[in-house]
Amino acid sequence: MERDKYELLLERLAYKYNKPVKVIKNIVESQFEFIAKEQIPKLDFNSIETEEEFNKTKKNFNIKYLFILNPNWKSLQRIKKRKNGEEKSSTKS
């Protein structure tokens, strides 16, 4: 099985900075954990009902050197529909 690009990148960084791969992986992934565990829950997307409210909300996250996470209104609507569908199906059981 071929190793993926992510693993190779981690190994190169570990070699470059003379650190264990595990340490490099923790450094790289810590920014995702910060966003997922601390920043996104603060946004409270459940209270947003209109596209105007959504557009006024600060919701962009710049992951340095990788990408900018920028949710859009259509994605939020799909997530809400899916979540409501799951809640309805779980209450029927």
ABEGO torsion letter per residue (X at the ends): XBBBAAAAAAAAAAAAAGBBAAAAAAAAAAAAAAAAAAAAAAAGAAABABAAAAAABBABBBBBGABBBBBBAAAAAAAAAAAAAAAAAAAAX
